[in-house]
Amino acid sequence: MYAVVKTGGKQYRVSKGDSLKVEKLTGNVGDEIRFDEVLMIGDTDDVKVGTPQVTGASVSARILEQDRSKKIIVFKFKRRKGYKKARGHRQAYTRVEITDIQPSA
């Protein structure tokens, strides 16, 4: 069984046991969280597509890690003007493991 969930402005196709990196969520390592914005639930034969969400469906997950990604360099430059500006950015993320998918009743 798989589901498509929406979190952090992005959509993810998940199955039980999957580990994925999502935008930062509040919580500590080991906490259980629940994704209620389930857009689709599928099995080998049956597929339920929400309008826009599947009512009553949810996906449970456990927080494995709270961290920040590698630094990216944002460099602005205009030739022959003497203009250079360098900035860095590290995006915060949460790694979660999908523990269960509850279809609507």
Buried (B, 14 or more C-beta within 10 A) or exposed (E): EBBBBBBEEEEBEBEBEBEBBBEEBEBEEEEEBEBEBBBBBBEEEEEBEBEEBBEEBBBBBBBBEBEEEEEEEEEEEEEEEEEEEEEEEEEEBBBBBBBEBBBEE
